[in-house]
Amino acid sequence: MRIETTRSANAVRLEHAAGFHASTTHLIDQLVPLVEQALDRDEPLATALEPGTERALADRLHGGLPSEDRVVRLHRPDGGPAGASAQTLAARWALELRAMSVANGRPVTVVNEHAAAFDGADGRFWTELDAALNVALADLPVRVTCFYPELPLHLEILDGARRNHPLLLSDGELRHNPGHHDPRAVLTARPAAQPPLLGPPDLRMTFSAWQLHEVRSTVEQALSGRGYERERVEDVVLAVNELATNAVEHGSPEAQLSLWTGRDGLLCEIDDGGTLRDPLPGLQAPHPAEPRGRGVWIARQLCDSLHVWADGRGTHVRVHATP
């Protein structure tokens, strides 16, 4: 796979706003003008809305939503075998929105809606998603408005929204949010929830910097005979090698590799005893002049899901790679 590391030439133009609604009607009342303004500006539209909300919005617009060449339905959160990853979702949106912006030569309007099914135990999924979007979309010409209920099940959802969004939508106007914080500071103060525990791995090995060739060989063998094309095997091996190298170079002298194989593809986890300095690594393409710092970003491009987290035992990376 060819990987481009060049960042967008656009000036930083991300507008990231939060809106709050008391009912579905109140939500639609706020969505309609945003969509109409995008249409008036002849800009592409990207949506991440619940099906019922999208139907109600189309009804209110009379003519419905724009044609398929003008509107893209962004990926919604996906639990998958590795667990829902807000980092992965933000990385996917960045790829989709960059492609839309380049293809149309215009800024993209994005409307996003909270989905309670992914709240988890305390709603921190949404705090991590908004923080990750601030990093992943930082150099893209996009206008993102995220809508949350005024009375969600978890207070964290409102607190996270107010900390993460530079702008607030109020009475149809965008206003500066004095409570906005740097995304990495948000997650440093309140780390994202850990992904669900997995069962015992099919294979587990401890490795050092001198055993990275064994890591590569082990992953390649795990993929053998499981429907992976040769190029896909090389991509996955490269991704795991980048993560394993990071673990022993920046984490601890020894790290642990765990593998699960099955009908859902390969699940891999790398654990080291180091400190996670950046809670949102690899979400922005490194500048071509930067000699290092590409490993996690490269791995994100090659895997279906990649999630990084830390706890009292160290730093952990979980990846999922299908054939």
C-alpha positions as a Markdown table, in Angstrom:
| # | Residue | x | y | z |
|---|---|---|---|---|
| 1 | Met | 0.0 | 0.0 | 0.0 |
| 2 | Arg | 1.2 | 3.5 | -0.9 |
| 3 | Ile | 1.0 | 5.9 | 2.1 |
| 4 | Glu | 1.0 | 9.6 | 1.6 |
| 5 | Thr | 2.4 | 11.6 | 4.5 |
| 6 | Thr | 2.0 | 15.1 | 3.1 |
| 7 | Arg | -0.4 | 17.3 | 5.0 |
| 8 | Ser | -3.0 | 19.5 | 3.4 |
| 9 | Ala | -1.8 | 22.8 | 2.0 |
| 10 | Asn | -4.9 | 24.5 | 3.3 |
| 11 | Ala | -4.6 | 26.9 | 6.1 |
| 12 | Val | -6.0 | 25.6 | 9.4 |
| 13 | Arg | -9.7 | 26.1 | 8.9 |
| 14 | Leu | -11.5 | 23.6 | 11.2 |
| 15 | Glu | -14.6 | 25.0 | 12.8 |
| 16 | His | -15.7 | 22.6 | 15.5 |
| 17 | Ala | -19.0 | 23.6 | 17.3 |
| 18 | Ala | -21.3 | 21.9 | 19.8 |
| 19 | Gly | -25.1 | 22.3 | 19.8 |
| 20 | Phe | -27.6 | 21.0 | 22.3 |
| 21 | His | -31.2 | 20.0 | 21.9 |
| 22 | Ala | -34.2 | 19.3 | 24.1 |
| 23 | Ser | -36.1 | 17.1 | 21.6 |
| 24 | Thr | -36.0 | 15.7 | 18.1 |
| 25 | Thr | -37.9 | 18.7 | 16.8 |
| 26 | His | -35.5 | 21.1 | 18.5 |
| 27 | Leu | -32.6 | 19.1 | 16.9 |
| 28 | Ile | -34.2 | 19.3 | 13.4 |
| 29 | Asp | -34.8 | 23.0 | 13.9 |
| 30 | Gln | -31.1 | 23.5 | 14.3 |
| 31 | Leu | -30.0 | 21.1 | 11.6 |
| 32 | Val | -32.1 | 22.6 | 8.8 |
| 33 | Pro | -30.4 | 26.0 | 8.6 |
| 34 | Leu | -26.9 | 24.4 | 8.7 |
| 35 | Val | -27.8 | 22.1 | 5.7 |
| 36 | Glu | -29.5 | 24.9 | 3.8 |
| 37 | Gln | -26.5 | 27.2 | 4.3 |
| 38 | Ala | -24.2 | 24.5 | 2.9 |
| 39 | Leu | -26.4 | 24.1 | -0.1 |
| 40 | Asp | -26.5 | 27.9 | -0.6 |
| 41 | Arg | -22.7 | 27.9 | -0.6 |
| 42 | Asp | -22.7 | 25.0 | -3.0 |
| 43 | Glu | -20.6 | 23.0 | -0.5 |
| 44 | Pro | -20.6 | 19.2 | 0.0 |
| 45 | Leu | -22.3 | 17.9 | 3.1 |
| 46 | Ala | -21.3 | 15.0 | 5.4 |
| 47 | Thr | -23.7 | 13.5 | 7.9 |
| 48 | Ala | -23.3 | 11.2 | 10.9 |
| 49 | Leu | -26.9 | 11.1 | 12.1 |
| 50 | Glu | -29.2 | 8.5 | 13.5 |
| 51 | Pro | -31.5 | 7.1 | 10.8 |
| 52 | Gly | -34.7 | 8.6 | 12.3 |
| 53 | Thr | -33.0 | 12.0 | 12.5 |
| 54 | Glu | -31.9 | 11.8 | 8.9 |
| 55 | Arg | -35.5 | 10.9 | 7.7 |
| 56 | Ala | -37.0 | 13.7 | 9.7 |
| 57 | Leu | -34.4 | 16.1 | 8.3 |
| 58 | Ala | -35.1 | 15.0 | 4.7 |
| 59 | Asp | -38.9 | 15.5 | 5.3 |
| 60 | Arg | -38.3 | 19.0 | 6.7 |
| 61 | Leu | -36.2 | 19.9 | 3.7 |
| 62 | His | -39.0 | 19.0 | 1.4 |
| 63 | Gly | -36.7 | 18.2 | -1.5 |
| 64 | Gly | -34.8 | 15.8 | 0.7 |
| 65 | Leu | -31.1 | 15.7 | 1.3 |
| 66 | Pro | -28.7 | 16.5 | -1.6 |
| 67 | Ser | -27.9 | 13.8 | -4.2 |
| 68 | Glu | -25.3 | 11.2 | -3.4 |
| 69 | Asp | -22.5 | 13.2 | -5.1 |
| 70 | Arg | -23.1 | 16.1 | -2.7 |
| 71 | Val | -23.7 | 14.2 | 0.6 |
| 72 | Val | -21.6 | 11.5 | 2.3 |
| 73 | Arg | -22.8 | 9.4 | 5.2 |
| 74 | Leu | -19.8 | 9.2 | 7.4 |
| 75 | His | -18.9 | 6.0 | 9.3 |
| 76 | Arg | -20.9 | 5.7 | 12.5 |
| 77 | Pro | -19.3 | 4.2 | 15.6 |
| 78 | Asp | -18.6 | 0.5 | 15.2 |
| 79 | Gly | -17.9 | -1.7 | 18.1 |
| 80 | Gly | -16.4 | -4.6 | 16.2 |
| 81 | Pro | -14.3 | -7.3 | 17.7 |
| 82 | Ala | -11.8 | -4.8 | 19.1 |
| 83 | Gly | -14.4 | -2.6 | 20.8 |
| 84 | Ala | -15.5 | 0.9 | 19.7 |
| 85 | Ser | -12.6 | 3.2 | 19.2 |
| 86 | Ala | -13.2 | 7.0 | 19.0 |
| 87 | Gln | -9.6 | 7.4 | 17.8 |
| 88 | Thr | -10.3 | 5.1 | 14.9 |
| 89 | Leu | -13.5 | 6.8 | 14.0 |
| 90 | Ala | -11.8 | 10.2 | 14.0 |
| 91 | Ala | -9.1 | 8.9 | 11.7 |
| 92 | Arg | -11.7 | 7.5 | 9.3 |
| 93 | Trp | -13.5 | 10.7 | 9.2 |
| 94 | Ala | -10.3 | 12.6 | 8.4 |
| 95 | Leu | -9.7 | 10.4 | 5.4 |
| 96 | Glu | -13.3 | 10.7 | 4.1 |
| 97 | Leu | -13.5 | 14.5 | 4.6 |
| 98 | Arg | -10.0 | 15.1 | 3.1 |
| 99 | Ala | -11.2 | 13.2 | 0.0 |
| 100 | Met | -14.4 | 15.2 | -0.2 |
| 101 | Ser | -12.6 | 18.5 | 0.2 |
| 102 | Val | -10.0 | 17.7 | -2.5 |
| 103 | Ala | -12.6 | 16.3 | -4.9 |
| 104 | Asn | -14.9 | 19.4 | -4.6 |
| 105 | Gly | -12.3 | 22.1 | -4.0 |
| 106 | Arg | -14.6 | 23.5 | -1.2 |
| 107 | Pro | -15.0 | 23.4 | 2.5 |
| 108 | Val | -17.2 | 20.6 | 3.8 |
| 109 | Thr | -20.1 | 21.0 | 6.2 |
| 110 | Val | -20.4 | 18.1 | 8.7 |
| 111 | Val | -23.4 | 17.4 | 11.1 |
| 112 | Asn | -22.9 | 14.8 | 13.8 |
| 113 | Glu | -25.3 | 13.5 | 16.3 |
| 114 | His | -24.7 | 11.8 | 19.7 |
| 115 | Ala | -25.7 | 8.1 | 19.7 |
| 116 | Ala | -26.5 | 6.8 | 23.2 |
| 117 | Ala | -25.6 | 3.2 | 22.2 |
| 118 | Phe | -21.9 | 4.1 | 22.4 |
| 119 | Asp | -22.0 | 6.0 | 25.7 |
| 120 | Gly | -20.3 | 3.1 | 27.5 |
| 121 | Ala | -20.2 | 3.1 | 31.3 |
| 122 | Asp | -19.9 | 6.9 | 31.6 |
| 123 | Gly | -20.0 | 8.6 | 28.2 |
| 124 | Arg | -16.3 | 9.2 | 27.8 |
| 125 | Phe | -16.4 | 7.8 | 24.3 |
| 126 | Trp | -17.8 | 11.1 | 23.1 |
| 127 | Thr | -15.2 | 13.1 | 25.0 |
| 128 | Glu | -12.4 | 11.2 | 23.3 |
| 129 | Leu | -14.1 | 11.4 | 19.9 |
| 130 | Asp | -14.4 | 15.2 | 20.0 |
| 131 | Ala | -10.8 | 15.6 | 21.3 |
| 132 | Ala | -9.6 | 13.2 | 18.5 |
| 133 | Leu | -11.5 | 15.2 | 15.9 |
| 134 | Asn | -9.8 | 18.4 | 17.0 |
| 135 | Val | -6.4 | 16.7 | 16.2 |
| 136 | Ala | -7.4 | 14.6 | 13.1 |
| 137 | Leu | -9.2 | 17.4 | 11.3 |
| 138 | Ala | -7.0 | 20.3 | 12.4 |
| 139 | Asp | -5.7 | 21.1 | 8.9 |
| 140 | Leu | -8.9 | 20.5 | 7.0 |
| 141 | Pro | -11.4 | 23.0 | 5.7 |
| 142 | Val | -14.4 | 21.6 | 7.5 |
| 143 | Arg | -17.3 | 23.0 | 9.5 |
| 144 | Val | -18.3 | 20.4 | 12.1 |
| 145 | Thr | -21.3 | 20.8 | 14.4 |
| 146 | Cys | -21.8 | 18.0 | 17.0 |
| 147 | Phe | -25.3 | 17.8 | 18.6 |
| 148 | Tyr | -25.9 | 16.5 | 22.1 |
| 149 | Pro | -29.0 | 16.1 | 24.2 |
| 150 | Glu | -29.4 | 18.7 | 26.9 |
| 151 | Leu | -30.1 | 15.9 | 29.4 |
| 152 | Pro | -27.9 | 12.9 | 28.5 |
| 153 | Leu | -27.7 | 9.9 | 30.7 |
| 154 | His | -24.1 | 10.8 | 31.7 |
| 155 | Leu | -23.0 | 14.3 | 32.8 |
| 156 | Glu | -19.6 | 13.5 | 31.3 |
| 157 | Ile | -21.1 | 13.9 | 27.8 |
| 158 | Leu | -22.0 | 17.5 | 28.4 |
| 159 | Asp | -18.8 | 18.3 | 30.3 |
| 160 | Gly | -16.7 | 16.8 | 27.5 |
| 161 | Ala | -18.6 | 18.6 | 24.8 |
| 162 | Arg | -18.1 | 22.0 | 26.5 |
| 163 | Arg | -14.4 | 21.3 | 27.1 |
| 164 | Asn | -13.7 | 20.1 | 23.5 |
| 165 | His | -15.5 | 22.5 | 21.2 |
| 166 | Pro | -14.0 | 25.9 | 20.5 |
| 167 | Leu | -17.5 | 27.1 | 19.3 |
| 168 | Leu | -21.0 | 26.8 | 20.7 |
| 169 | Leu | -24.2 | 27.0 | 18.6 |
| 170 | Ser | -26.8 | 29.1 | 20.3 |
| 171 | Asp | -29.9 | 30.7 | 18.8 |
| 172 | Gly | -28.6 | 29.8 | 15.3 |
| 173 | Glu | -25.3 | 31.6 | 15.8 |
| 174 | Leu | -21.8 | 30.4 | 16.5 |
| 175 | Arg | -20.2 | 31.9 | 19.6 |
| 176 | His | -16.7 | 31.5 | 21.2 |
| 177 | Asn | -16.6 | 28.9 | 23.9 |
| 178 | Pro | -14.6 | 30.2 | 26.9 |
| 179 | Gly | -14.6 | 26.7 | 28.4 |
| 180 | His | -12.7 | 25.2 | 25.5 |
| 181 | His | -9.4 | 23.3 | 26.3 |
| 182 | Asp | -6.6 | 21.8 | 24.3 |
| 183 | Pro | -7.7 | 18.3 | 23.2 |
| 184 | Arg | -4.7 | 16.5 | 24.7 |
| 185 | Ala | -5.1 | 18.4 | 28.0 |
| 186 | Val | -8.7 | 17.2 | 28.1 |
| 187 | Leu | -7.8 | 13.6 | 27.8 |
| 188 | Thr | -4.8 | 13.9 | 30.1 |
| 189 | Ala | -7.0 | 15.3 | 32.8 |
| 190 | Arg | -9.7 | 12.6 | 32.2 |
| 191 | Pro | -8.3 | 9.6 | 30.3 |
| 192 | Ala | -10.6 | 7.8 | 27.9 |
| 193 | Ala | -12.2 | 4.6 | 29.0 |
| 194 | Gln | -10.3 | 1.4 | 28.4 |
| 195 | Pro | -11.6 | -0.9 | 25.6 |
| 196 | Pro | -13.3 | -4.2 | 26.6 |
| 197 | Leu | -11.2 | -7.0 | 27.8 |
| 198 | Leu | -10.5 | -9.8 | 25.4 |
| 199 | Gly | -10.2 | -13.5 | 26.2 |
| 200 | Pro | -7.0 | -15.5 | 26.5 |
| 201 | Pro | -4.9 | -14.9 | 23.3 |
| 202 | Asp | -4.0 | -17.6 | 20.8 |
| 203 | Leu | -0.4 | -16.6 | 21.1 |
| 204 | Arg | 1.6 | -14.4 | 23.5 |
| 205 | Met | 5.3 | -13.5 | 23.4 |
| 206 | Thr | 7.7 | -11.2 | 25.1 |
| 207 | Phe | 10.1 | -9.3 | 22.9 |
| 208 | Ser | 12.9 | -6.8 | 23.0 |
| 209 | Ala | 14.5 | -4.6 | 20.3 |
| 210 | Trp | 16.7 | -7.5 | 19.3 |
| 211 | Gln | 13.6 | -9.7 | 18.6 |
| 212 | Leu | 11.6 | -7.5 | 16.2 |
| 213 | His | 12.3 | -9.9 | 13.4 |
| 214 | Glu | 10.6 | -12.6 | 15.5 |
| 215 | Val | 7.6 | -10.3 | 15.9 |
| 216 | Arg | 7.3 | -9.9 | 12.2 |
| 217 | Ser | 7.7 | -13.6 | 11.6 |
| 218 | Thr | 5.1 | -14.4 | 14.2 |
| 219 | Val | 2.5 | -12.1 | 12.7 |
| 220 | Glu | 3.2 | -13.3 | 9.2 |
| 221 | Gln | 2.7 | -16.9 | 10.3 |
| 222 | Ala | -0.5 | -16.0 | 12.2 |
| 223 | Leu | -2.0 | -14.6 | 8.9 |
| 224 | Ser | -0.9 | -17.6 | 6.8 |
| 225 | Gly | -3.8 | -19.6 | 5.3 |
| 226 | Arg | -6.5 | -17.2 | 6.6 |
| 227 | Gly | -7.5 | -15.5 | 3.4 |
| 228 | Tyr | -5.0 | -12.6 | 3.4 |
| 229 | Glu | -3.5 | -11.6 | 0.1 |
| 230 | Arg | 0.2 | -11.2 | 0.0 |
| 231 | Glu | 0.1 | -7.4 | -0.1 |
| 232 | Arg | -2.3 | -7.3 | 2.8 |
| 233 | Val | 0.0 | -9.5 | 4.8 |
| 234 | Glu | 2.9 | -7.1 | 4.2 |
| 235 | Asp | 0.7 | -4.2 | 5.3 |
| 236 | Val | -0.3 | -5.8 | 8.5 |
| 237 | Val | 3.2 | -7.0 | 9.3 |
| 238 | Leu | 4.5 | -3.5 | 8.7 |
| 239 | Ala | 1.8 | -2.0 | 11.0 |
| 240 | Val | 2.6 | -4.3 | 13.8 |
| 241 | Asn | 6.4 | -3.8 | 13.3 |
| 242 | Glu | 6.0 | 0.0 | 13.6 |
| 243 | Leu | 4.0 | -0.4 | 16.9 |
| 244 | Ala | 6.4 | -3.0 | 18.3 |
| 245 | Thr | 9.3 | -0.8 | 17.5 |
| 246 | Asn | 7.7 | 2.2 | 19.3 |
| 247 | Ala | 7.0 | 0.0 | 22.3 |
| 248 | Val | 10.6 | -1.0 | 22.9 |
| 249 | Glu | 12.2 | 2.3 | 21.8 |
| 250 | His | 9.9 | 4.7 | 23.7 |
| 251 | Gly | 8.1 | 2.4 | 26.2 |
| 252 | Ser | 10.1 | -0.2 | 28.0 |
| 253 | Pro | 13.1 | -2.5 | 27.1 |
| 254 | Glu | 10.7 | -5.4 | 26.9 |
| 255 | Ala | 7.2 | -5.5 | 25.6 |
| 256 | Gln | 4.5 | -8.1 | 25.0 |
| 257 | Leu | 2.7 | -9.2 | 21.9 |
| 258 | Ser | -0.7 | -10.9 | 22.0 |
| 259 | Leu | -2.5 | -12.3 | 19.0 |
| 260 | Trp | -6.1 | -13.5 | 18.4 |
| 261 | Thr | -7.1 | -15.1 | 15.1 |
| 262 | Gly | -10.6 | -16.0 | 14.0 |
| 263 | Arg | -13.3 | -15.3 | 11.5 |
| 264 | Asp | -13.2 | -11.6 | 12.3 |
| 265 | Gly | -9.5 | -11.3 | 11.2 |
| 266 | Leu | -6.5 | -10.6 | 13.3 |
| 267 | Leu | -6.6 | -8.9 | 16.6 |
| 268 | Cys | -3.2 | -7.8 | 18.0 |
| 269 | Glu | -2.3 | -6.1 | 21.2 |
| 270 | Ile | 1.1 | -4.7 | 22.2 |
| 271 | Asp | 1.8 | -3.8 | 25.8 |
| 272 | Asp | 4.8 | -2.0 | 27.3 |
| 273 | Gly | 5.6 | -0.5 | 30.7 |
| 274 | Gly | 6.2 | 3.0 | 29.4 |
| 275 | Thr | 4.3 | 6.3 | 29.9 |
| 276 | Leu | 1.9 | 7.5 | 27.2 |
| 277 | Arg | 2.9 | 11.1 | 26.6 |
| 278 | Asp | 0.4 | 11.8 | 23.9 |
| 279 | Pro | -3.1 | 10.4 | 24.5 |
| 280 | Leu | -3.9 | 10.9 | 20.7 |
| 281 | Pro | -0.9 | 9.7 | 18.8 |
| 282 | Gly | -0.8 | 9.2 | 15.0 |
| 283 | Leu | -4.0 | 11.1 | 14.2 |
| 284 | Gln | -2.2 | 13.7 | 11.9 |
| 285 | Ala | 0.1 | 13.0 | 9.1 |
| 286 | Pro | 3.7 | 13.9 | 10.1 |
| 287 | His | 5.3 | 16.7 | 8.0 |
| 288 | Pro | 7.7 | 15.3 | 5.4 |
| 289 | Ala | 10.6 | 17.1 | 7.1 |
| 290 | Glu | 9.9 | 15.3 | 10.4 |
| 291 | Pro | 12.3 | 12.3 | 10.5 |
| 292 | Arg | 10.4 | 10.4 | 13.2 |
| 293 | Gly | 6.9 | 10.1 | 14.7 |
| 294 | Arg | 5.4 | 8.2 | 11.7 |
| 295 | Gly | 4.9 | 4.8 | 13.2 |
| 296 | Val | 1.5 | 5.0 | 14.8 |
| 297 | Trp | 0.2 | 7.2 | 11.9 |
| 298 | Ile | 1.3 | 4.6 | 9.4 |
| 299 | Ala | -0.2 | 1.8 | 11.4 |
| 300 | Arg | -3.6 | 3.6 | 11.5 |
| 301 | Gln | -3.7 | 3.8 | 7.7 |
| 302 | Leu | -3.0 | 0.1 | 7.4 |
| 303 | Cys | -5.4 | -1.4 | 10.0 |
| 304 | Asp | -9.2 | -1.4 | 10.3 |
| 305 | Ser | -9.0 | -0.2 | 13.9 |
| 306 | Leu | -6.2 | 1.1 | 16.1 |
| 307 | His | -6.7 | 2.2 | 19.7 |
| 308 | Val | -4.1 | 3.4 | 22.2 |
| 309 | Trp | -4.6 | 3.7 | 25.9 |
| 310 | Ala | -2.7 | 3.7 | 29.2 |
| 311 | Asp | -3.2 | 2.5 | 32.7 |
| 312 | Gly | -1.2 | 1.8 | 35.8 |
| 313 | Arg | 0.7 | -1.0 | 34.0 |
| 314 | Gly | 1.9 | 1.0 | 31.0 |
| 315 | Thr | 0.8 | 1.8 | 27.4 |
| 316 | His | -1.3 | -0.5 | 25.2 |
| 317 | Val | -2.1 | -0.6 | 21.5 |
| 318 | Arg | -4.9 | -2.8 | 20.1 |
| 319 | Val | -5.3 | -3.3 | 16.3 |
| 320 | His | -7.8 | -5.1 | 14.2 |
| 321 | Ala | -6.9 | -6.1 | 10.7 |
| 322 | Thr | -9.3 | -8.0 | 8.3 |
| 323 | Pro | -8.2 | -9.7 | 5.1 |
